[in-house]
Amino acid sequence: MKNDLLWNQVAILTEAGEMRRLSGAFARFVASLGSGSPALMVACLVLSELEGRGHSCLLLDDLAGGPHALLGWTADQWNELAAAAGTLPRNAKGWGEQLTAAEQVWHLGDFDFDQPLVLDGGRLYLRRYWRDETLVAETIRTRAAQVREVDVVKVRAEVGPLFASGRGDQAPDWQKLACTIALRGSVSIITGGPGTGKTYTVARLIALLFATSGDARHLRIALAAPTGKAAARLKQSIDKALGDLADKVGDALPLKELAARMGAARTLHSLLGARPDTRSFAHNKGNPLDVDVLIVDEASMVHLEMMASLLAALPSHATLVLLGDKDQLASVEAGAVLGDLCHDAQAGGYTQATLDYALAASGEAIPPDYTGNGGPLAQQTVMLRHSRRFGGPIGQLALAVNAGDVERSHEVLRGGDSAVEWIEHAHQQHVVQLALDGYTPYLSAVADGGGSGDEAWVRGVLHRFEAFRILCAVREGEWGVEGLNDAIEQKLESAGLIRRRGEWYVGRPVMVTRNDYGTGVFNGDIGLTLNDPARPGSLRVYFLEGDKVRSVLATRLRNVETAYAMTVHKSQGSEFRHTVMALPRDGKMIARELVYTGITRASEKFTLVSPASAVLGEAILRRTLRASGLRELIARP
């Protein structure tokens, strides 16, 4: 009877859109494997829902205290579910005892019967997430403890010419410190906000690696990122920086030749050799990557499963360098790996041994404020602290949002500077009008012609399109991706800028929503639909990869969506001169990290559009907290 009441309440929550059907199915499956107590079923339901929201585990303390806030439910919704389950444990200890007794749960330390659930201390996992989190923690902990011998005299001599002198009062040079610290580690993290020079730094790290290597011509350095867009931007930035450095260092180091040998930056899926329609990769522990140094940009987007796969495929001798902004949105899938790994980067926590090495190798003294007793990983983590791009109102707004300062955020938005604008009490038409103004330049260029067969013309059209973008916090509704894309298409057609003839038409921007290895396009890639010069009446979709253009027949792309508007999540790794961010009326699931990420996509102008002013303040005060055991596992002796 009690279970009937529970499943009835599950059905009510599912029909109301508060719970995935998958969660109910998962709980029923676990129940079928043994004696499914109501408490176990409730734990399964909550665990599945949290996994869908990016959490890697369920903390028993959260379960005992009421997980409704994490789930986006009201307290009444949780209480009604709990009441339908009957008597539930009152505290974390009680939950632990009941879960330990369940035959579907493996309690760490007991005999393992390959149960689907794992209880590790006060954390309940789906087994695969426990496996991934444990692998990441153990591998990172092992790598962080490996401190290599470095010829500090040679490093000091080589690193100096790579960096500009005369920094004034901006001491120390954190970029130089990041390079020298990365040299002695098997894993290193370089984090920082927009404009702090992460790619500038890593270009100099590459040059330093070449300069200090005993055999630079055979040093295998690979570049990768989670998306094709981010990978292309990384390679383009690195090539430019190394080209500038080559002119600076002269013949002492053949940087251009060495850089050419690195090849293109690749998506992580491509690097690992993703196998279509499976979760496995060609490269793994038994078939490791053929690299000496792997540099991964936009690491905040790397989810737990991907990081586990990457670490498993990395040779033991290789160095892993992670670049990213720890304050950006975490990955869409489970985990907040970069945020967990460098959670305390702001504080530094450098030991005396690290201080001594840094001074000897770089000539830079780390200020006393950043000393401490951080663990091995903290000694290999550097936060870049001086932004060169964000000194104006966009940067001020980003800093205020990141600090949770609602008053200051409002002050900047209402300050009257043309670089930031806030349209309050807005209607959808405000966004549509901005879209008309922002997309007219590229659509006019398309209409003017120039020939789709001319790569330079195509490149110019793509650059015009990439100058402007509308970002959404949600997918559905009039303020979401679906509603805005439809409204924008109607407006552009009424203005005579596009002519829709079914799904595909000239000028249509599309985003790839699923990796397609046959066509070589990947989830998150954005292209423009133009006439096919070789096939009159046919259409091709053109993609910009750095300075190169490639295209695919439109009829070969099966998993795409119109992309005048896109989610903030999908915009990571991209930058637009003018970024418009649309907030919905109900912002209960919007948090600070999403707003910050949207702001930091803008390089010259940022426009915020919101139907209700209060939504912004509520979002700034709300932080995304993902349940994870990664930090604790890394800290284990």
N, C-alpha and C positions, 0 to 999 in steps of 0.2 A: 504493500500500500504506500509506504513511504517513497519507494522508488518511482511509483506511478506519479505521485505528487511532484517529485523532482523533475521527471521527464516532461511533465506538463508545463512546469515553470521554464524549463529549457526551451520548449516550443514557443512559449510566449515571448521570451527574450529574442529568439531567432526571428520570429515574424516581425518583431519591432525593429529589427536591424541592429540589435545590440550584441548579438552573438553570431558567429559563423556557423553554418551547418556542419562544417568540418569538425568543430569542437565537440558537438553532440555526437557525431559519428565516432570520433576518437574515443570519447569516454565510454560509449557502448562497446567498442572493440576491446578496450582494456577490461571492461567488466566481463566480457565473454571468455577471458583467459583465466578466470578464477572467481573467487567469491568477491564480488564488487560491492564493497560497503558504500553507503551514501557519502561518507567523508572522502573516500578515494575518488569517487566520481566527481565530486565538487573540485577536488584538487586537479583532476584531469581537465575539467572544463576550463578552469582558470589558467592552468599551464598552457593549454592550447591557445587560448585567447591572447595571452601575453606573448607567446611565440609569434603570433600574427602581428603583434605590435612592436616587434624587434627585440624583445627580451630573450635572453638565452636560458633563463631558469626562473623558477618561482621561489622567492624567499619565504620561508615559513613564518617569519615575523610579519610579512605583509599579509599572508593568508590569515593569520590569527587576528591581525588588527583590522581587517576588512580591506580587500584589494580593489574596491569600487573606483577609487580615484585613478589607479593605474589602468583600469579597464575603460574609463570614461563613462561609468555608470553613476547613477544616483545612489545614495545610501539606501534608499527604499528598495531599489532593484536588487541590491546585494542581500539585504535583509530578507526579502521575499524568497530568494533562491536558497539562502541558508535555512530558513524556516521550513521550506519544502523538503530539505534533506534530513530534517530531524535534529537530533542533538549532535553538534559538531564540537571538536576540541576547543577549549577556551584559550589556549596559548600555544606558542611554538613547540614547546616540549611535548604537549599532548598530540599535536599534529605529527611530530616526529615519531612518536610511539605507534600511532595508528598506521602511518605509512610504512614503518619498518616491519610491522606485522603483516602487511599485504604481500601476497605471493607474487604480485606483478611488479614489485619494487625491489631493486637490488640496493641494499644498504651497504655502503662501502665498508669493507672489512669482513662481511659475510661471504659465504660461497656464492659465486656468480653463476646464475642459471640463464644468463642472457635475457633478463627481463627488459621490457620496453622502457621502464622508468628507473632512474638512478637517484638515490638520496645521498648527497655528499654534504655532511654536516647539516647546516640549516638551509640547504638549497635542493630543490627538486628539479630534475632535468628530464627531458626526452633524451634517450640514450645517445643519439648521434650528436646532440649539442654538448653533452657532457664529454664525449670522446673528443670533439673538436676543441672545446675549451681547454681540456687537459693537455692535448697535444700542443696547442699554442703556448700555454703557460710553461710547460716543461721545456719546450724548444727555446723560447725566449729567455727563460731563466738560465739555461745552459749556455746559450750564446752570450748573454750579457756578462756572465762570469769569466768568459775567455778574453783576457786582456793581452794583446800582442805586444811584442817588443818593437819599439819604434826608435829609429835613429833620430833623436830630437835635433841634433846639430844639422843634419841634412834637411829635415823637414823645415826647420827655422829658415834655412837659406833659400829653400824653394818656395815657401808660402809667401814670403814678403813681397816679391815682385807681382804676385797675382792679385794683390789688393791695393786699392787706392790709398794714398796717404792723406794726411791732413783732415781727419775726421772731426776735429774740433773737440767739443765737449761730449760727443757721442762715444764715450768709452765705457766698456771695452768694445772691440769689434767682434760682435757675436758671430758674424759670418765666418771670420777667420777662425774663431774658436770652434765652430761647428765642423769645419774642415779638418782641423788637427785632431779633434776628439774622435771623429769618425774613422780616422786612420788606424786607430789601435783596437777597434772593436769588431766583433763578428756580427753585431747588429747595432745600428745607430738610428736615432730619430731626430729629425730636424723639423720643428713645428714653428708656426708663426702665422699671423694674419695676412691679409692682402697687402702687397707692396713691401713686405719685409725682406724680399729678395731670396726666396727659397730656391728658385731655379738658377738665379745668379750665383748663389752659394754652391749649388751642386755642380755647376759648370766648373767652378774653381776646384771643387773636390775632385772631379774627374781629371783635370789638369794635374793636380797634386798627386793623384794615384799614378798617372803616367810618369811623372817626374821622379817619383820615389821607387817605382817598380824596378826590379832588376832586369826585367825583360818586357818593356812597355809594348812592343809590337805583338806580343802574344798574350797580353792582358785582355781577358774577355769581359767587357762591360756591357750589360744589357739595360735598356730603359723600358719601363712598362707603366701602365695606368689602368684604372678600372674600365674606362670607356675609350672609344676610338677618338672622340673629340679631345679628351684630356691627353691621350697619348700623342696625338698630332701636335698639340700646343707645347707639350713637353719637349719633343724633338726639335721643333722650330726654335724654341727659346734657347735650348742647349746649343744648337748649331750656331745661332747668332752670337751667343756669349763666347763660345770657343773660337769663333772666327775673329772676334774682337781681341781676345786674348792672344791668338796666334800672331796678330800684328804687333802686339805689345812685347811678347817674349822673343820674337824673331826666330832664328834658326836653331836656337838652343833646344827647342822641343817641337817636333813636327805635328802640331795639334790638329791641323786640318786633315792631314792624312790619317792620324789616329782616330779622329772623330768619325771620318768616313767609314772606318772599319767597324764601328759600333752597329751600324745599320739603323733601321727605323725603330722608333718606339712602338711597342705592341700592346694590345690589350692583354690583360691577365689571362683571359680565356684563350687567346691565340698563343701566348707565350707557353702556357702549360699544355696546349694541345687538346682543347676540349673535344670530347666525343659527342656527336649529335645525339640528342634525346637520351642522354645519360648524365649522371652527376660525376662521372669519372674523367680523368685526364690521361693523356699519353705519358706525361712526365709525372713521376711519383717517387716514392722512396727507392723503389727498385730500378727506376730509370730516371735519374736526376737530371736537372738542367745542366747544360754545358756552359756554365758561367763562373767567373771569379768574383764579380761584383754585380749585384742587382739593385737598381734604383727604382723605387715605386713612388710615383707622384699621386696626389689626391688620395692619400691612404685612408682618410676619414670615410671614404666610400667603400672600403674593402670590408665585406661582412665576415663573420666568424668562420663559416665553412670555407670560403675562398682563402682566408689567411692560413687556415690549417692545411689546405691543399698546397699552398705556396711554400710554406715552411717544410712540409714533407718532401717536396721536390727539390729543395735547395741543397746543394752539396755542403758537406760539413765544413769544408775549407772556405766557402764563399762568404762574402760580406753582404749583408742586407741593409740598405739605407731606405728608410721610410720618410717621405715628405708629406706634409699636410697641415691643415689648420684644425687643431683639436677642438675648436669652438664651433665648427660648422656642424651641420646635420650629420648624424650618424648614418650608417648604411641603411638602405631600404629593408634588407633582410636582417636576420637576427644578429645581434652583437653591436657593440660600440668599441671596436678593437683599439683604434688609435686613441680615442678618449681615455680608455682604461690604461693603455700603455704609458701615456705621458700626462696622466691626470694631475700630477704635482709639478709639471714642468715650470710653471710660473715661479715656484719657490726655489728651484735649482737643486738644493740639497747636495752640493758637491763636497766631497771629502778632501782632506788635505792632500792625499795622493793625487787626486784629479787636479787640484789647484796647482800643485808643483809641476805636473806634466804639462798642463795648459800653458803656464808661463814659460816653461823651457822650450816648448815646441812652437808656440805662436808669438811669444813676446807680449801677450795680453794677460793682464791680471784680472781674474774674476773678482768682483767686489765682495766684501764680507757679507752683504745682505743675502747672497746666494750660496753661502756655505752651509753645511749641515751633515747629516748622516744618512743620506739617501742610499737606497739599495744599488746593486750593480747596474741595473737598467738606467737609473737616474744619472749615473756617471757617463752614460753614452747618449744622453738626451740633451739637446740644446734648443732653447726657445729664442727665436729671432725677435727682437723687441723694438726695432725702429722701422716704421713704415715710411717709405719714400713716396708712395702713391696717395695715401689717405691722410694728408694733412689738412684737407679742406672739410667742408660740411658733410660730405658723404662719409669720410673717415670718422668725423666727430659723432655722427649718428650711429655708425657701426659700433664705436666704442661705448656709447651711452647704452645702446641696446644690450651689448654683451655684458655690461656691468649691472644690468637690471635697473637702470635709472630712468624711470618713466618720465619724470619731470624734465630732465635734460633732453630726452628724446623728443618730447613735444616742443621744447624750446628751439631745437635745431630745425625741426620740420617747419615750424612757423616763423623762422628767422628771416624769411624774405630773400634768401640767397637762391639764385636761379638754378644752382646745382641740385637742390632738393626741393620737392614740392609735395604737398599733402592735400589731396582732394577729399575733404571730409563730407559726410552725409551724401555720399555719391550714389548715382544710379548706374546701372550697367552701361548706359549710353556714354558715360564719361570714358570708360575703358574702350568702347568701340570707336569713339572719336580719336582717342590717342592712337589706336591701332591704325586707323585711316591715315593719320599724319605720319606715323612711324614707318608704315610699309609702302606708302606711295613712292618713295625714291626707288626701291628695287623693282616694283611692279611697273613703274614708268620706264625703267631701263629695259625690262623684258618687252614691253610694248614697242619701244623704239627699235628693237632688233639689234643687229650686230652679228647675228648668226651663232646658233648654239654650237657650231663646229669650231668656233674660235675660242680656244681655251682661255685666252686673256680676257675676252668679253665675259665668259661664264664666271671666271674668277672674280671679276669686278661686280657682277650681279650678286654672287654669293657673299662678298664682303659687305655690300650694301644691306643685304638681308640680315647679316650677323650684327649689324650696328644697333639693332633695336629688338627688344623682346618683351613680351608680356608673361609674367610669372604668376602662378596661382598657388594658393595654399591647399586647395582641395581639388578633386577631380569632378565632382558632380554638382549640379545646381547652376543657377544663373551666374554665380561668381566662381564657378569651377572651370576646369579645362574644357569640358564638353559643351557647357552652355555658352562660354565666351567664344570658342572656335566657331560654333554655329552662327552666333550673332555677328561676328567679324566677317565671316564669309558672305553673309547677306549684305552687309554694309559695303564691302569691297565690290560686290557684283552690282549693286545699285549705283555705285559711283563709276561703273564702267571699267574698273581696273582688272577684274577677272571675268571669265565667261565659263561657268560651270556646265559641263556636258557629262553628267554622271560623276562617279567618284574621282576620276583623274581629270586634271585640267592644267593648262599652262600657268605657271606661277604658284601652284600649290606647294607649300612647304610640308614636309612629312618627317615624322620621327619613327625610327625603327623601334619596335617594341619587343623583338625577340631576336636572338642571335641567329644568323643565317649564314652558315659556313659555305654554302654553295655559291652565294653571291658576294661573300666577303664583307657583309655589313653586320653590325652588331647593335645590340640593345642600347638605345640612347643616341645613335648616329642621326644627324639631321641633314636632310638634303632638299633641293629645290627641283620641281618638275618643269622641264623645258622640252621644246621640240627636239626630236631626234633628227640630226642633219642627214643621216644615212638612210632613214626610213620615213619618207613624207607621210604625215598622218599619225606617226607613232610618237610616243613620249618616252623620255629618259629622266631618271632622277640623278642629279649631280651632287656629289659630296666633296667638300673641301677638306683636305688633309694636309695641314701646313700650307705650303704654297702650291701643292699639287691638287689637281682635280681628277676625280674618277667618276664613272657613271654606270648605272644599271638600268636595264629596260624596266619601265614602270610595271609592266605586266608580270615581271619576275618577283616583285616585292609583295609578299603575302601578309606580313605582319607590320603594318604601319598605321599611323594616325595623323590627322592634320595637326600642324604645329605652329599656328599663329600664337597660340597660348600654350604653355607647358607648365608642369609642376616645378616648384622650387627644387625638389629632389633631383629632377632630371636636368636641371641647369648647372649642377655642380661640375666643375671643370671647365666652365664656359665664362666668357666675359663679354659684355655688351656696352657700347657707349651710353645708350639710354636704356635703362631697365625700369619697367613698370611692374609693380607688385600689387595684385588685387587681393584684398582680404575679404572673407565672407562675413555675413551677418552674425553667424554663430561661430565663435572662435574657441570653443571649449577644448578642442584637440590641437590648437595651434600653440607653439611654444617659442621661447626666445631664440633658440637655435635656428628655427626656420626663418624668422624675420631677419636675423643677422646674416644668414646665408644669402637671402634675397638681396639685401642691401649691398653686400660685397660682390655681387655680379656686375654692378654698375661701375664704369670707369670715369664717366663724365657727368651723367645726370641720373638721378633716381626720383621716381614719382611713386608715391604711395596712394592707393585708391581704396577707400573703405566706406561702406554704407553706414557703419556705426563707429564713432570715435573710440568708444570704450574697448573695442576688440583689441586694438593695438596695445594699450596698457595692460590688459589681462594677459596677452601673449608674452609681453616682456617679463612679467612677473612669474610666468610659468616656465619651469625648466624641464627638459626632457631627461628623465632618469631611467636608465635601462638596468633591470636586474641582471647581474653578472657576478661570477665568482673569479673572473680573470685576475683582478688585482690581488686578491687574497691568495690565489693559487701561485702566482708569480713570487709572492713574498714568502711562501713556505720554504723552510730550510731544506 
